[in-house]
Amino acid sequence: MIVLKTRAEIELMREAGRVLAKARRLASEHVRPGVTTNELDSIIHDAIIAEGATPSFLGYQGSGPSPFPKSSCISVNEEVVHGIAGPRKLQDGDIVGIDIGVYKGGFHADSACTFPVGQVADDVTTLLRVTREALHMAIDRARPGVRIGDLAALIQKHAESHGLGVVRDLVGHGIGRSLHEEPSMPNFGRAGTGAKLKEGMTFCIEPMLNAGTWKVKTLADGWTMVTADGRYSAHFEHTIAITRAGAEILTVE
């Protein structure tokens, strides 16, 4: 069931989003060759705890074989989502997706951004740009009366016009008192289909676009999802609220 939020509840989500955005910014300032993914996760964890909040992902059960062991998902290069931080050092030419969830005041916020590490190839720069554009095109289109399929089709068309693969095994989602709520927010589909957006809806739009095939697979850890062909993948996400005037991004400082 889709749960509509009150203004007071959206305000609480806005605060969780502020904490998240601060943690994301602090981590992004340390994205450089030689930094380990564990170091990025520690920065995120400490930033969230310092604000009296809780990392939404730490201990999350989900569909994995065991609870997620880190405070953020750190996904490098061909890793699409759910990468587990460890001793891996970032290298020049890598890209790193940082996906963060924050729980504060009874509500969650969720957001992701993919960053270049040092100098990256031109086609990788295009991958990052188009994925970010797809996210913001969908956010700009989101308002009461628009259908979920309208946003999905917009993302898909923009991605495929640049020769990118749209991941189909993973979608955006509603969010609020639970990290994952209805509705599902796919990044592919037909315009004019799906539920209509209503004032008070809160959800995550999160394009996951691949440089090659849209197909993905899960590694032996049961969490990390990678592109089937080993090519790079980018992931951008914001938590938004639908208002009378349109969409408000909640995951900003």
Buried (B, 14 or more C-beta within 10 A) or exposed (E): EBBEBEEEBBBBBBBBBBBBBBBBEBBBEEBEEEBBBBBBBBBBBEBBBEBEBBBBBBEBEBEBEEEBBBBBBBBBBBBBBBBBBEEBEBEEBBBBBBBBBBBBBEBBBBBBBBBBBEEBEEEBEBBBEBBBBBBBBBBEBBBBEBBBBBBBBBBBBBBBEBEBBBBBEBBBBBBBBBBBBBBBBBBBBEBEEBEEBEBBBBBBBBBBBBBBEBEBEBEEEBBBBBBBBEBBBBBBBBBBBBBEEBBBBBBBE
